[in-house]
Amino acid sequence: EEAAAEAAAEAERVAEEEARQAQLQKTLDEEKAAKDEESETAGSRDSSPGPGVVAPPADSPESTSVCSAEVKDADEQATNIDVRASGNAAEDEDAVYYSVQELLRYKGLDYGETPDAVSNLTIGVDDKPRGLRPGQPAINRRHTGGLRPGASPSGGSMRESMFGTRMGRAKTEGNLRRQPTATLPESSANAYKISAPKSREEKLERQVRSLLNKIAPENLDTIASRMEEIELENATEMTQVIKIILGKALDEPHYSATYGDMVAVLADKYPAFPAETEDDKPQTLQRLLLNATQEQYEALPRTAKPTPEQKEKFGDDTAALDEEITRQRKRVRAMVHFIGNLYIRKLLVTKVVQALLKELAVPGGKKYPEELEVDCACDLMSTIGFTLDSEPKGKVMLDSIVGRMKELQKSGKYSTRCLCVMMDTLDLRANGWRMKAKREVAKTLKEVGESAKHKNALTFETVIAGARPKHVAAKPAKGAPVPSPTSKPKVDAGKVIRYVQYFAEDHDGDALAQEWRDMNLSPEGICMAVQFILEKAVVGSLSRVAEALKCLVDAELITREIIFAEIATREGKLEDIILDCPKAP
């Protein structure tokens, strides 16, 4: 029924359209005949004067007045836009003229298709206006209505083609599109002008900033080698370089780890300058870095509340004041994060970060720290947690900080956001500093390409929060003996196994630590000794060997990174071990 109704409606609409077309065709034919008859009558009347009328001479005043009147009449007729057939424009005598009324009438009708009667019509100005004398020049008004120079009357928009003008455009030359000026405006008096550096400090700052502006994880080695080529004459210039790096790390916390790696590379390359006094130590990059970091940290605010100076400076401009508070809050957190990156790269000692954690969690003179200080403490724990927890003194410090955060959670002095941050940090430590996250850090081009392949997939990875980077964990400590490339460290495997067996019997950790020190092992020797202990873990008591390794870690004789690295190298041998020792735990 619906299909039948639609078919009937469609047939009715088609019939209506045909009736309209027939009516329009009839109207056009009638008006065309009337127009032709009127044109013939006007042409015969203009070409021959009436009976008894003598035409005046061409140079007489009467002739001049008649011509001027006819020119005026022709000017008025030329301004009227006519419609002419475009089928054969060359045959002017056969051209059929239509007025605009036909098109206006057709425009008001709702036709699906253009009728044949008006499909070949174009809009334009009559180039041969009626009513002029033969030989008299026609008045062309193609461009007086606002059409673009060189454009055909039938081109452009619908309004231009019908009326010869654009909507809202005056008929003057002043609104033509202005051409751009060839000369630039003069620069102001305070405009930046490139000039040669006036001092060595300015030259040094330009060199360092030029290199740091190009830094990325992929070109770190190149930038570090270029930084190494900069000649430093004294400790003051080295301090200037360090302060520039600190400023960049605070402004770009996204590259905090990259700047930490660069400082670690420069610490081995830059020279040590003589001490200022005889009793003082040489001025190394690591010592100057510690002083500059402490100075910069003490200059930053400890609260996110505006100071009286800031209120006086910004006045009623609350938006600018909030922006300034947000900026300084980000700088404080970026500073704490950079300190954590320096620590896990062995550029700062443990007591420095312990003092910083204590100051943030238990500030002097205040019972409850500010929310900014709590955020910084949680951020620092997430940055160095695993490494600090691997050391006995650091573990004790973290235990006290965890207890302090639990007290702060129960105080009711902090916002829900701050409570959630503390809860996440406590859960992170309870989980062994392992977390699944997709953290936005600086990446190399290869890493960016790999992530782009999986941009539609939600990929997460398990990371160890606060672990040392691989290249730092494998780096030997300063002052440790470095074995020659051709010689292998000498480690008595029987002695190592025997010491572990002694510990399994008497549980004397101090004796195990002393026996380990007496062996005086090199870094590579320590790795080999750990290998022997792990082999003992396969054939012997697993729990006793694990306790022995924990005792050595607590005594700071080995690190967890060494144990994890040796375990990773033995993962491929598990199948062989299972075959050799099927009853192994």
C-alpha positions as CSV (number, residue, x, y, z in Angstrom):
1,E,0.0,0.0,0.0
2,E,2.8,2.4,0.8
3,A,4.5,1.6,-2.6
4,A,1.2,2.2,-4.4
5,A,0.7,5.5,-2.6
6,E,4.2,6.6,-3.4
7,A,3.7,5.6,-7.1
8,A,0.5,7.6,-7.2
9,A,2.1,10.6,-5.7
10,E,5.0,10.4,-8.1
11,A,2.7,10.2,-11.1
12,E,0.7,13.2,-9.8
13,R,3.9,15.2,-9.4
14,V,5.1,14.3,-12.9
15,A,1.7,15.4,-14.3
16,E,2.0,18.6,-12.4
17,E,5.4,19.3,-13.7
18,E,4.3,18.7,-17.3
19,A,1.4,21.1,-16.9
20,R,3.7,23.7,-15.5
21,Q,6.2,23.3,-18.4
22,A,3.4,23.5,-20.9
23,Q,2.0,26.7,-19.3
24,L,5.5,28.2,-19.2
25,Q,6.1,27.4,-22.8
26,K,2.9,29.0,-23.8
27,T,3.6,32.1,-21.8
28,L,7.1,32.4,-23.3
29,D,5.7,32.0,-26.9
30,E,3.1,34.7,-26.3
31,E,5.6,37.2,-24.9
32,K,8.1,36.4,-27.6
33,A,5.5,37.2,-30.3
34,A,4.6,40.4,-28.5
35,K,8.2,41.4,-28.2
36,D,8.9,40.7,-31.9
37,E,5.9,42.8,-33.0
38,E,6.9,45.7,-30.7
39,S,10.5,45.5,-31.9
40,E,9.5,45.6,-35.6
41,T,7.2,48.6,-34.9
42,A,9.9,50.5,-33.1
43,G,12.5,49.8,-35.8
44,S,10.3,51.1,-38.6
45,R,9.3,54.2,-36.6
46,D,13.0,55.1,-35.8
47,S,14.4,54.4,-39.3
48,S,12.0,56.6,-41.3
49,P,10.9,60.1,-40.3
50,G,7.2,61.0,-40.4
51,P,5.6,62.6,-43.4
52,G,6.5,66.3,-43.7
53,V,9.4,66.1,-41.4
54,V,12.8,67.2,-42.7
55,A,15.9,66.1,-41.0
56,P,18.2,69.0,-39.9
57,P,21.8,69.1,-41.1
58,A,24.3,67.1,-39.1
59,D,26.2,70.1,-37.8
60,S,23.2,72.1,-36.8
61,P,22.1,72.7,-33.2
62,E,18.9,70.9,-33.8
63,S,20.8,67.9,-35.0
64,T,23.1,68.0,-31.9
65,S,20.1,68.1,-29.5
66,V,18.4,65.2,-31.3
67,C,21.6,63.1,-31.1
68,S,22.2,63.9,-27.5
69,A,18.6,63.0,-26.7
70,E,18.9,59.7,-28.6
71,V,22.3,59.0,-26.9
72,K,20.6,59.6,-23.5
73,D,17.8,57.3,-24.5
74,A,20.3,54.7,-25.6
75,D,22.2,55.0,-22.3
76,E,19.0,54.3,-20.4
77,Q,18.2,51.3,-22.6
78,A,21.8,49.9,-22.3
79,T,21.6,49.9,-18.5
80,N,18.7,47.4,-18.7
81,I,20.0,43.9,-18.7
82,D,18.5,41.8,-21.4
83,V,18.4,38.1,-22.1
84,R,19.4,36.9,-25.5
85,A,19.7,33.6,-27.1
86,S,23.2,32.2,-27.0
87,G,22.7,29.6,-29.7
88,N,24.1,31.8,-32.6
89,A,25.5,35.1,-31.2
90,A,27.1,36.0,-34.6
91,E,23.8,36.5,-36.3
92,D,22.6,39.6,-34.5
93,E,19.7,40.2,-36.9
94,D,18.2,36.8,-35.9
95,A,19.0,37.2,-32.2
96,V,15.9,36.9,-30.0
97,Y,15.7,39.2,-27.0
98,Y,14.1,38.4,-23.8
99,S,13.7,40.5,-20.6
100,V,14.7,39.5,-17.2
101,Q,11.1,38.8,-16.3
102,E,11.2,35.4,-18.0
103,L,14.0,34.2,-15.9
104,L,12.6,35.7,-12.7
105,R,9.3,33.9,-13.4
106,Y,11.2,30.6,-14.1
107,K,13.2,31.1,-10.9
108,G,10.0,31.1,-8.8
109,L,8.9,27.8,-10.2
110,D,10.1,24.5,-8.7
111,Y,11.4,22.6,-11.7
112,G,13.4,19.4,-11.3
113,E,15.0,20.0,-14.8
114,T,15.5,23.1,-16.9
115,P,12.9,23.5,-19.7
116,D,14.2,23.5,-23.2
117,A,12.8,27.0,-23.8
118,V,15.3,28.6,-21.3
119,S,18.1,26.0,-21.3
120,N,20.2,27.9,-23.9
121,L,19.7,31.4,-22.5
122,T,22.5,33.5,-21.1
123,I,22.4,36.8,-19.3
124,G,24.3,39.7,-20.6
125,V,24.2,43.3,-21.8
126,D,23.0,44.1,-25.3
127,D,26.1,45.1,-27.3
128,K,23.8,46.6,-30.0
129,P,21.2,48.6,-28.0
130,R,18.1,49.5,-29.9
131,G,17.3,53.1,-30.7
132,L,20.7,54.2,-31.8
133,R,21.6,55.5,-35.2
134,P,23.5,53.3,-37.6
135,G,27.2,54.0,-37.1
136,Q,26.8,55.4,-33.6
137,P,29.1,53.6,-31.0
138,A,27.2,51.4,-28.6
139,I,27.6,52.0,-24.9
140,N,29.1,48.9,-23.3
141,R,28.4,48.6,-19.6
142,R,29.9,45.2,-19.0
143,H,32.2,46.3,-16.2
144,T,30.3,49.2,-14.8
145,G,28.2,46.9,-12.6
146,G,31.0,45.4,-10.6
147,L,32.0,42.5,-12.9
148,R,35.6,41.4,-12.7
149,P,37.7,42.8,-15.6
150,G,38.0,40.1,-18.3
151,A,35.2,38.0,-17.0
152,S,32.3,37.1,-19.3
153,P,28.9,38.3,-18.2
154,S,27.7,34.7,-18.1
155,G,30.5,33.5,-15.8
156,G,30.8,33.8,-12.0
157,S,28.0,33.5,-9.5
158,M,24.3,33.4,-10.2
159,R,23.8,37.0,-9.1
160,E,26.6,38.3,-11.3
161,S,25.2,36.4,-14.3
162,M,21.7,37.8,-13.8
163,F,22.2,41.3,-12.5
164,G,25.9,42.1,-13.5
165,T,26.9,42.9,-10.0
166,R,28.0,41.4,-6.7
167,M,26.1,41.6,-3.4
168,G,27.4,44.3,-1.2
169,R,30.0,45.7,-3.6
170,A,29.9,49.3,-4.5
171,K,30.5,50.4,-8.1
172,T,33.8,52.1,-7.4
173,E,37.4,51.3,-8.0
174,G,38.3,51.8,-4.3
175,N,37.0,48.3,-3.3
176,L,39.2,46.4,-5.7
177,R,41.4,43.9,-4.0
178,R,44.4,45.7,-2.6
179,Q,47.8,44.6,-3.6
180,P,50.3,43.7,-0.7
181,T,52.8,46.4,0.0
182,A,56.3,45.6,-1.2
183,T,58.0,47.1,1.9
184,L,57.9,45.8,5.5
185,P,57.1,48.2,8.3
186,E,60.1,49.6,10.2
187,S,61.2,47.6,13.2
188,S,60.8,49.0,16.7
189,A,63.6,50.3,18.8
190,N,63.4,47.2,21.1
191,A,63.4,44.7,18.3
192,Y,66.0,41.8,18.5
193,K,69.0,42.3,16.3
194,I,71.6,39.7,15.7
195,S,75.0,40.9,16.9
196,A,78.3,39.5,17.8
197,P,78.7,38.4,21.5
198,K,80.2,41.2,23.6
199,S,81.8,38.9,26.2
200,R,83.1,35.4,26.6
201,E,80.2,34.6,29.0
202,E,77.7,35.6,26.3
203,K,79.5,33.5,23.7
204,L,79.5,30.5,26.0
205,E,75.8,30.8,26.7
206,R,75.0,31.0,23.0
207,Q,77.1,27.9,22.2
208,V,75.5,25.8,25.0
209,R,71.9,26.9,24.4
210,S,72.3,26.3,20.6
211,L,73.3,22.7,21.3
212,L,70.7,22.1,24.1
213,N,67.9,23.3,21.8
214,K,68.6,20.4,19.5
215,I,68.9,17.7,22.1
216,A,66.9,14.4,21.8
217,P,67.4,10.9,23.0
218,E,68.6,9.8,19.5
219,N,71.3,12.5,19.2
220,L,72.4,12.5,22.8
221,D,75.9,11.2,22.0
222,T,76.4,13.8,19.3
223,I,75.3,16.7,21.5
224,A,77.4,15.5,24.4
225,S,80.5,15.2,22.1
226,R,79.9,18.8,20.9
227,M,79.5,20.0,24.5
228,E,82.8,18.3,25.3
229,E,84.5,20.3,22.6
230,I,83.6,23.6,24.3
231,E,86.7,24.8,26.1
232,L,86.2,25.8,29.7
233,E,88.9,27.9,31.3
234,N,87.8,27.8,34.9
235,A,85.2,26.5,37.4
236,T,83.0,29.6,36.9
237,E,82.4,28.8,33.3
238,M,81.6,25.2,34.2
239,T,79.1,26.5,36.8
240,Q,77.5,28.6,34.1
241,V,77.1,25.5,31.8
242,I,75.5,23.6,34.7
243,K,73.0,26.4,35.5
244,I,72.0,26.5,31.8
245,I,71.4,22.7,31.8
246,L,69.4,23.1,35.1
247,G,67.2,25.8,33.6
248,K,66.5,23.7,30.5
249,A,65.6,20.7,32.7
250,L,63.1,22.8,34.6
251,D,61.5,24.3,31.5
252,E,61.4,20.9,29.7
253,P,60.6,18.2,32.3
254,H,59.8,15.9,29.4
255,Y,63.5,15.6,28.7
256,S,64.6,15.4,32.3
257,A,66.1,11.9,31.9
258,T,67.8,13.0,28.7
259,Y,69.5,15.9,30.4
260,G,70.5,13.6,33.3
261,D,72.2,11.2,30.8
262,M,74.0,14.1,29.3
263,V,75.3,15.4,32.6
264,A,76.4,11.8,33.4
265,V,78.4,11.8,30.2
266,L,80.0,15.2,30.8
267,A,80.9,14.3,34.3
268,D,83.5,11.8,32.9
269,K,84.7,14.2,30.2
270,Y,85.0,17.7,31.8
271,P,88.3,18.4,33.6
272,A,88.6,19.1,37.3
273,F,89.8,22.6,38.2
274,P,92.0,23.5,41.1
275,A,90.4,24.2,44.5
276,E,89.9,27.8,45.5
277,T,91.6,27.2,48.8
278,E,94.3,24.7,49.9
279,D,92.0,22.8,52.2
280,D,89.2,22.5,49.7
281,K,88.7,19.7,47.2
282,P,89.1,20.0,43.4
283,Q,86.2,21.6,41.6
284,T,84.7,18.8,39.6
285,L,81.5,18.8,37.6
286,Q,79.8,16.6,40.2
287,R,80.7,18.9,43.1
288,L,79.6,22.0,41.2
289,L,76.4,20.3,40.1
290,L,75.5,19.6,43.8
291,N,76.1,23.2,44.7
292,A,74.1,24.6,41.8
293,T,71.2,22.1,42.4
294,Q,71.0,23.1,46.1
295,E,71.1,26.8,45.2
296,Q,68.3,26.4,42.6
297,Y,66.1,24.3,44.9
298,E,66.3,26.7,47.8
299,A,65.3,29.5,45.5
300,L,62.0,27.8,44.5
301,P,58.8,28.3,46.6
302,R,57.5,25.6,48.9
303,T,53.9,26.4,48.5
304,A,51.4,26.9,45.7
305,K,49.8,29.9,47.4
306,P,50.5,33.3,46.0
307,T,52.9,35.5,47.9
308,P,52.2,39.1,48.8
309,E,54.7,40.3,46.1
310,Q,52.8,38.3,43.5
311,K,49.5,39.7,44.6
312,E,50.8,43.2,44.4
313,K,52.4,42.6,41.0
314,F,49.3,41.1,39.3
315,G,46.6,43.0,41.2
316,D,43.1,42.1,40.0
317,D,44.4,40.0,37.1
318,T,43.5,36.6,38.6
319,A,44.0,34.7,35.3
320,A,47.7,35.9,35.1
321,L,48.2,35.1,38.8
322,D,46.8,31.6,38.4
323,E,49.1,31.1,35.4
324,E,52.1,32.2,37.3
325,I,51.2,29.9,40.3
326,T,50.8,26.9,37.9
327,R,54.1,27.7,36.2
328,Q,56.1,27.8,39.5
329,R,54.4,24.6,40.7
330,K,55.5,22.8,37.6
331,R,59.1,24.1,38.0
332,V,59.2,22.8,41.6
333,R,58.1,19.3,40.6
334,A,60.4,19.3,37.6
335,M,63.3,20.2,40.0
336,V,62.6,17.3,42.3
337,H,62.2,15.0,39.4
338,F,65.6,16.0,37.9
339,I,67.2,15.5,41.3
340,G,65.9,12.0,41.3
341,N,67.2,11.4,37.8
342,L,70.7,12.6,38.9
343,Y,70.6,10.2,41.9
344,I,69.8,7.1,39.9
345,R,72.6,8.0,37.5
346,K,75.1,8.0,40.5
347,L,75.6,11.8,40.3
348,L,74.2,12.4,43.8
349,V,74.8,10.4,47.0
350,T,72.1,8.7,49.0
351,K,72.2,11.1,51.9
352,V,71.2,14.0,49.6
353,V,67.9,12.4,48.5
354,Q,67.3,11.2,52.1
355,A,67.6,14.7,53.4
356,L,65.3,16.0,50.6
357,L,62.7,13.3,51.3
358,K,62.8,14.2,55.0
359,E,62.4,17.9,54.3
360,L,59.4,17.3,52.1
361,A,57.6,14.9,54.3
362,V,58.5,16.4,57.7
363,P,59.2,20.1,57.1
364,G,60.7,22.0,60.0
365,G,58.3,24.2,62.0
366,K,55.1,22.7,60.4
367,K,53.0,19.8,61.6
368,Y,51.6,19.2,58.2
369,P,53.4,19.8,54.9
370,E,51.8,21.7,52.0
371,E,50.1,19.7,49.2
372,L,52.9,20.8,46.9
373,E,55.5,19.3,49.2
374,V,53.5,16.0,49.4
375,D,53.3,15.9,45.6
376,C,57.0,16.4,45.3
377,A,57.7,13.7,47.9
378,C,55.5,11.2,46.0
379,D,57.1,12.2,42.7
380,L,60.6,11.7,44.1
381,M,59.7,8.3,45.6
382,S,58.3,7.2,42.2
383,T,61.6,8.3,40.5
384,I,64.1,6.7,42.9
385,G,62.0,4.2,44.9
386,F,63.5,0.9,43.6
387,T,67.1,2.1,43.8
388,L,66.7,3.7,47.3
389,D,64.8,0.7,48.6
390,S,67.7,-1.6,47.5
391,E,70.0,0.1,50.0
392,P,69.7,-0.7,53.8
393,K,69.7,2.9,54.9
394,G,67.4,3.9,52.1
395,K,65.0,1.1,53.0
396,V,64.8,2.4,56.6
397,M,64.2,5.9,55.3
398,L,61.4,4.8,53.0
399,D,59.7,2.9,55.9
400,S,59.5,6.1,57.9
401,I,58.2,8.0,54.9
402,V,55.5,5.4,54.3
403,G,54.4,5.7,58.0
404,R,54.4,9.4,57.7
405,M,52.1,9.3,54.6
406,K,49.7,7.0,56.4
407,E,49.4,9.6,59.2
408,L,48.8,12.4,56.7
409,Q,46.0,10.4,55.0
410,K,44.2,10.2,58.3
411,S,44.6,13.9,59.2
412,G,41.9,15.2,56.9
413,K,43.9,18.2,55.9
414,Y,44.4,17.3,52.2
415,S,42.2,17.2,49.1
416,T,41.0,14.0,47.5
417,R,43.5,14.4,44.6
418,C,46.4,14.6,47.1
419,L,45.1,11.5,49.0
420,C,44.9,9.6,45.8
421,V,48.5,10.5,44.9
422,M,49.7,9.2,48.3
423,M,47.6,6.0,48.0
424,D,49.1,5.3,44.5
425,T,52.6,5.8,45.9
426,L,52.0,3.4,48.8
427,D,50.5,0.8,46.5
428,L,53.5,1.2,44.2
429,R,55.9,0.3,47.0
430,A,53.8,-2.5,48.2
431,N,53.9,-4.0,44.7
432,G,57.7,-4.0,44.6
433,W,57.8,-0.7,42.6
434,R,56.3,-2.6,39.6
435,M,53.6,-0.8,37.7
436,K,51.8,-1.1,34.4
437,A,51.8,2.3,32.7
438,K,52.2,4.1,29.5
439,R,54.3,7.0,30.6
440,E,55.0,9.8,28.1
441,V,58.8,10.2,27.9
442,A,61.2,11.3,25.2
443,K,61.6,8.7,22.5
444,T,63.9,8.0,19.6
445,L,62.7,8.0,16.0
446,K,62.7,4.2,16.0
447,E,60.6,4.1,19.1
448,V,58.2,6.6,17.7
449,G,57.8,4.5,14.5
450,E,57.2,1.3,16.6
451,S,54.5,3.1,18.6
452,A,52.9,4.5,15.5
453,K,52.3,0.9,14.2
454,H,50.3,0.1,17.3
455,K,48.6,3.5,17.7
456,N,45.1,1.9,17.7
457,A,46.1,-0.7,20.3
458,L,46.2,-0.1,24.1
459,T,49.7,-1.3,24.9
460,F,51.0,-1.2,28.4
461,E,54.3,-2.3,29.8
462,T,55.5,-3.3,33.2
463,V,58.2,-0.9,34.4
464,I,60.2,-0.7,37.6
465,A,59.7,2.7,39.2
466,G,63.0,4.2,40.3
467,A,65.4,1.6,38.8
468,R,68.7,2.7,37.4
469,P,69.1,2.7,33.7
470,K,70.8,-0.3,32.2
471,H,73.9,1.7,31.0
472,V,74.2,3.1,34.5
473,A,73.7,-0.2,36.4
474,A,76.5,-1.9,34.4
475,K,78.9,1.0,34.9
476,P,81.5,0.3,37.6
477,A,81.9,2.7,40.5
478,K,84.6,5.3,40.4
479,G,87.9,4.1,41.9
480,A,87.1,0.4,41.3
481,P,89.9,-1.6,39.6
482,V,89.2,-2.2,36.0
483,P,90.4,-5.5,34.6
484,S,92.3,-5.6,31.4
485,P,90.4,-6.8,28.3
486,T,92.5,-9.9,27.8
487,S,92.5,-11.2,31.5
488,K,89.6,-12.8,33.3
489,P,89.0,-12.1,36.9
490,K,90.1,-14.8,39.3
491,V,87.3,-16.1,41.5
492,D,87.5,-19.2,43.6
493,A,84.2,-20.9,43.0
494,G,84.7,-23.4,45.8
495,K,85.4,-20.6,48.3
496,V,82.2,-18.8,47.2
497,I,80.0,-21.9,47.5
498,R,81.6,-22.8,50.9
499,Y,80.9,-19.4,52.3
500,V,77.2,-19.7,51.2
501,Q,77.0,-23.2,52.9
502,Y,78.4,-21.8,56.1
503,F,75.7,-19.1,56.1
504,A,73.1,-21.7,55.4
505,E,74.2,-23.6,58.6
506,D,74.8,-20.8,61.1
507,H,72.8,-17.8,59.6
508,D,75.7,-15.4,60.5
509,G,75.3,-12.5,58.0
510,D,78.2,-10.5,59.4
511,A,80.6,-13.4,58.9
512,L,79.4,-13.9,55.3
513,A,79.9,-10.2,54.6
514,Q,83.4,-10.2,56.1
515,E,84.4,-13.2,54.1
516,W,83.0,-11.6,51.0
517,R,85.1,-8.5,51.6
518,D,88.2,-10.5,52.2
519,M,87.9,-12.0,48.7
520,N,88.4,-8.4,47.3
521,L,86.5,-9.1,44.1
522,S,86.5,-6.8,41.1
523,P,83.1,-5.8,39.5
524,E,83.4,-8.6,37.0
525,G,84.5,-11.0,39.8
526,I,81.3,-10.1,41.7
527,C,79.2,-11.0,38.6
528,M,81.0,-14.3,38.4
529,A,80.5,-15.0,42.1
530,V,76.8,-14.3,41.8
531,Q,76.7,-16.8,38.9
532,F,78.2,-19.5,41.2
533,I,75.6,-18.7,43.9
534,L,72.8,-18.9,41.4
535,E,74.1,-22.3,40.3
536,K,74.1,-23.3,44.0
537,A,70.4,-22.1,44.2
538,V,69.6,-24.7,41.5
539,V,71.2,-27.7,43.1
540,G,70.8,-26.7,46.8
541,S,68.3,-25.1,49.1
542,L,66.6,-22.2,47.3
543,S,65.5,-20.3,50.4
544,R,69.0,-20.4,52.0
545,V,70.7,-19.1,48.8
546,A,68.1,-16.3,48.6
547,E,68.8,-15.3,52.2
548,A,72.5,-15.2,51.5
549,L,72.0,-12.9,48.5
550,K,69.7,-10.6,50.5
551,C,72.4,-10.4,53.2
552,L,75.0,-9.4,50.7
553,V,72.6,-6.8,49.2
554,D,71.9,-5.3,52.7
555,A,75.6,-5.1,53.3
556,E,76.0,-3.1,50.0
557,L,78.4,-5.7,48.6
558,I,76.3,-6.5,45.6
559,T,73.3,-4.8,44.0
560,R,69.9,-6.1,42.9
561,E,70.7,-5.0,39.3
562,I,73.6,-7.5,39.2
563,I,71.3,-10.3,40.5
564,F,68.6,-9.5,38.0
565,A,71.1,-9.2,35.1
566,E,72.6,-12.7,35.9
567,I,69.1,-14.2,36.2
568,A,68.2,-12.8,32.8
569,T,71.3,-14.4,31.2
570,R,70.3,-17.8,32.6
571,E,66.7,-17.8,31.4
572,G,67.7,-19.5,28.1
573,K,69.5,-22.3,30.0
574,L,66.4,-23.4,32.1
575,E,65.6,-26.2,29.8
576,D,69.1,-27.7,30.1
577,I,69.0,-27.2,33.9
578,I,65.7,-29.1,34.1
579,L,67.1,-32.0,32.2
580,D,70.2,-32.1,34.4
581,C,68.4,-31.6,37.7
582,P,64.8,-32.7,37.3
583,K,64.3,-32.6,41.0
584,A,65.6,-29.0,41.4
585,P,63.2,-26.6,43.2
